[in-house]
Every structure is written in structure tokens, then in C-alpha cells.
Amino acid sequence: MTRKVELRRVTPDDLPALAELERACFTAPWDEDALRLSYESPVEELTCAICGGDVCGYLCAAVIPDEAEVLRIAVSPRYRRMGIARQLLRVLTDDLRVNTVFLEVRFGNTPARALYAGEGFQELRVRKNYYDNPVEDGVIMSRTRDAKGGL
Ligand SMILES: CC(C)(COP(=O)(O)OP(=O)(O)OC[C@H]1O[C@@H](n2cnc3c(N)ncnc32)[C@H](O)[C@@H]1OP(=O)(O)O)[C@@H](O)C(=O)NCCC(=O)NCCS
């Protein structure tokens, strides 16, 4: 199911809600200070998804002309499998017109790997023990704008 949600740029007022979302989604969550650094970075773009007036997901990406790296993507547990992460990822190609997107994902993160594979990302290589808490390999993936067709 794909639910239509409002996507918009993050504002400073969203940072507490993003910190809460981080705590619900990650074993090593970013706190409000880390989120503020990202928000203030000239190369990072933060987009949030709004469901029923609340922040239900967000994407943080480092964007340089033509290329982006996904730094964070998360959707609140109660809003998952509604197509929200897919819509957030497409902001990079559809709205920001980025050609190549890179990301790194935990080897065992089946939902995220399924999401990325479905969006046309290819696995480039595995980085041994890249992650902490818990220690786990990272899989580097990328996609180019034309990989999915129709964009
Ligand atoms: C990964 C995550 C962002 C996916 O968010 P989501 O909004 O539920 O994803 P979507 O609904 O857009 O899913 C799109 C596709 O991804 C795949 N997918 C998503 N969750 C899945 C799951 N739990 N199991 C299998 N496939 C899954 C499916 O192919 C899905 O399409 P479908 O529902 O039509 O079958 C979410 O599970 C999350 O926040 N996880 C914790 C944080 C995290 O791991 N972030 C990624 C770090 S690299």
C-alpha cells in the first residue's frame, strides 16, 4: 500500500520529533544536537514525512551537485509498509534531480535492503565490521537515475 503523505523540508521545530523518531528506529540514535548539526550543514538536506500532522519519517542526505549519499532514513514503526520510505528516497531523484545516490546499510537490515533493491540500488561491496552496536558488516549500494527507468 502506498499512502500519500506530505513531504517537506525539516525546520528547527521538527528536531525534537526527529530525535524521538531516531530513538524508535536505531540502536545508536542521533540526538537533537547531532540532528541540529545536520540541519545546519550546508551540504545536508533533511526532508520529513508528515502523517496526520505528526512527523512519521525522515531522510537526511548529503547532496553535492549530481550526487547524494543517504545518511539516515527512518519511518516510525506504526507507519511502516505504507510506501513512505520509498517516497522519501524519490525526493533525491525527482525533486533534487540527483543522478547518483550512494548509501550504506547493515548487512542484516532486511527491510532496508529490500527497499533499496526495489528502488534499483545495486550492491557495490561489503565493508567488514563497519558498524558498531552491534558490530556488523556494511553493504555499500548505489543507483543512477536511469536504473529504475521512467524517472
Ligand atoms: C527501512 C525503513 C526506512 C523502511 O520504511 P517503510 O516506510 O516501511 O518502507 P516502504 O513502505 O517505503 O517499503 C518499500 C519497499 O521496501 C521493502 N520493505 C520495506 N520494509 C520491509 C520489510 N519489513 N520486509 C521486507 N521488505 C520490506 C518492500 O519491498 C516495500 O515494498 P512493498 O511494501 O510494496 O512490498 C523502516 O523499516 C525503518 O525506519 N527501519 C529502521 C531504520 C532503518 O533501518 N533505516 C535504514 C538504515 S540504512
The ligand as an SDF file (V2000), in Angstrom:
LIG
                    3D

 48 50  0  0  0  0  0  0  0  0999 V2000
   13.7880    0.6120    6.3360 C   0  0  0  0  0  0  0  0  0  0  0  0
   12.5990    1.5430    6.5840 C   0  0  0  0  0  0  0  0  0  0  0  0
   13.0540    3.0010    6.4280 C   0  0  0  0  0  0  0  0  0  0  0  0
   11.5200    1.2310    5.5390 C   0  0  0  0  0  0  0  0  0  0  0  0
   10.4640    2.1800    5.7070 O   0  0  0  0  0  0  0  0  0  0  0  0
    8.9820    1.9070    5.1430 P   0  0  0  0  0  0  0  0  0  0  0  0
    8.2980    3.2190    5.0140 O   0  0  0  0  0  0  0  0  0  0  0  0
    8.3300    0.8630    5.9710 O   0  0  0  0  0  0  0  0  0  0  0  0
    9.2840    1.3130    3.6790 O   0  0  0  0  0  0  0  0  0  0  0  0
    8.2500    1.3210    2.4620 P   0  0  0  0  0  0  0  0  0  0  0  0
    6.8770    1.1080    2.9720 O   0  0  0  0  0  0  0  0  0  0  0  0
    8.5080    2.5090    1.6180 O   0  0  0  0  0  0  0  0  0  0  0  0
    8.7080   -0.0130    1.7060 O   0  0  0  0  0  0  0  0  0  0  0  0
    9.0740   -0.0140    0.3540 C   0  0  0  0  0  0  0  0  0  0  0  0
    9.5020   -1.4520   -0.0120 C   0  0  0  0  0  0  0  0  0  0  0  0
   10.6250   -1.8340    0.7720 O   0  0  0  0  0  0  0  0  0  0  0  0
   10.5270   -3.2340    1.1090 C   0  0  0  0  0  0  0  0  0  0  0  0
   10.3390   -3.3850    2.5530 N   0  0  0  0  0  0  0  0  0  0  0  0
   10.1370   -2.4310    3.4630 C   0  0  0  0  0  0  0  0  0  0  0  0
   10.0230   -2.9540    4.7110 N   0  0  0  0  0  0  0  0  0  0  0  0
   10.1670   -4.2880    4.5530 C   0  0  0  0  0  0  0  0  0  0  0  0
   10.1490   -5.3880    5.4570 C   0  0  0  0  0  0  0  0  0  0  0  0
    9.9520   -5.2110    6.7780 N   0  0  0  0  0  0  0  0  0  0  0  0
   10.3380   -6.6210    4.9590 N   0  0  0  0  0  0  0  0  0  0  0  0
   10.5420   -6.8280    3.6480 C   0  0  0  0  0  0  0  0  0  0  0  0
   10.5480   -5.8230    2.7170 N   0  0  0  0  0  0  0  0  0  0  0  0
   10.3710   -4.5750    3.1870 C   0  0  0  0  0  0  0  0  0  0  0  0
    9.3170   -3.7440    0.3680 C   0  0  0  0  0  0  0  0  0  0  0  0
    9.7370   -4.1430   -0.9180 O   0  0  0  0  0  0  0  0  0  0  0  0
    8.4610   -2.4890    0.2960 C   0  0  0  0  0  0  0  0  0  0  0  0
    7.5280   -2.5190   -0.7470 O   0  0  0  0  0  0  0  0  0  0  0  0
    6.0740   -3.2230   -0.5080 P   0  0  0  0  0  0  0  0  0  0  0  0
    5.5690   -2.7700    0.8400 O   0  0  0  0  0  0  0  0  0  0  0  0
    5.2610   -2.7060   -1.6570 O   0  0  0  0  0  0  0  0  0  0  0  0
    6.3380   -4.7000   -0.5470 O   0  0  0  0  0  0  0  0  0  0  0  0
   11.9820    1.2980    8.0060 C   0  0  0  0  0  0  0  0  0  0  0  0
   11.7790   -0.0900    8.1830 O   0  0  0  0  0  0  0  0  0  0  0  0
   12.8210    1.8360    9.1330 C   0  0  0  0  0  0  0  0  0  0  0  0
   12.6900    3.0090    9.5250 O   0  0  0  0  0  0  0  0  0  0  0  0
   13.7020    0.9950    9.6980 N   0  0  0  0  0  0  0  0  0  0  0  0
   14.5620    1.4090   10.8290 C   0  0  0  0  0  0  0  0  0  0  0  0
   15.6180    2.4030   10.3860 C   0  0  0  0  0  0  0  0  0  0  0  0
   16.4950    1.8230    9.2800 C   0  0  0  0  0  0  0  0  0  0  0  0
   16.8820    0.6670    9.3040 O   0  0  0  0  0  0  0  0  0  0  0  0
   16.8420    2.6930    8.3090 N   0  0  0  0  0  0  0  0  0  0  0  0
   17.6970    2.3050    7.1900 C   0  0  0  0  0  0  0  0  0  0  0  0
   19.1340    2.4620    7.5620 C   0  0  0  0  0  0  0  0  0  0  0  0
   20.2010    2.0650    6.1800 S   0  0  0  0  0  0  0  0  0  0  0  0
  1  2  1  0
  2  3  1  0
  2  4  1  0
  2 36  1  0
  4  5  1  0
  5  6  1  0
  6  7  2  0
  6  8  1  0
  6  9  1  0
  9 10  1  0
 10 11  2  0
 10 12  1  0
 10 13  1  0
 13 14  1  0
 14 15  1  0
 15 16  1  0
 15 30  1  0
 16 17  1  0
 17 18  1  0
 17 28  1  0
 18 19  1  0
 18 27  1  0
 19 20  2  0
 20 21  1  0
 21 22  1  0
 21 27  2  0
 22 23  1  0
 22 24  2  0
 24 25  1  0
 25 26  2  0
 26 27  1  0
 28 29  1  0
 28 30  1  0
 30 31  1  0
 31 32  1  0
 32 33  2  0
 32 34  1  0
 32 35  1  0
 36 37  1  0
 36 38  1  0
 38 39  2  0
 38 40  1  0
 40 41  1  0
 41 42  1  0
 42 43  1  0
 43 44  2  0
 43 45  1  0
 45 46  1  0
 46 47  1  0
 47 48  1  0
M  END
$$$$
